């Protein structure tokens, strides 16, 4: 029986590098990859991944033919994603910096994000180190709320 959209399973690239301090794909990444697998991707599909880390989700979308932009505030993550794209032989535009500034008003069909979400006693987000990948302020929502507020301006009509 052919697979339907509702039963499609994600396939994540294997053998990815992760420089020290770069978030390695875990169960939450697999959950997002499964959701991405349900989306119909084409060569004209524009995908944005915010907080790309190793680039695993961006590479998964690129492997299915989408045009993908990945962004991260960590230079180590940007370098890691670029190296993984080269190793996989996949086209991937990887930007360093804040996602809102780096996208320059472009709009996307799909916006992916696996942002930091772990509550922390610190009021300000860390500016470096591995905690940057999970520390999300006192309620765990400092990063996700900003992404949600920005999402309408990042997405094309009908985007997800």
Number of C-alpha atoms within 10 A of each C-alpha: 3 6 8 9 11 10 11 15 15 17 16 20 16 9 9 18 16 20 14 12 16 24 20 16 17 8 8 10 16 16 13 15 21 17 15 23 21 15 14 10 20 13 11 10 17 23 24 28 25 23 25 29 31 27 33 24 28 33 27 20 29 23 21 14 17 23 21 26 23 29 27 24 20 24 14 18 27 25 21 23 31 21 17 23 24 12 12 15 11 18 18 22 16 24 23 18 16 14 20 17 9 16 17 9 11 13 19 25 18 23 22 20 18 20 21 21 18 16 16 16 11 12 12 12 17 15 10 11 11 14 17 18 23 19 24 25 20 16 14 18 17 20 17 16 11 11 19 11 10 13 18 14 13 22 20 16 10 8 16 15
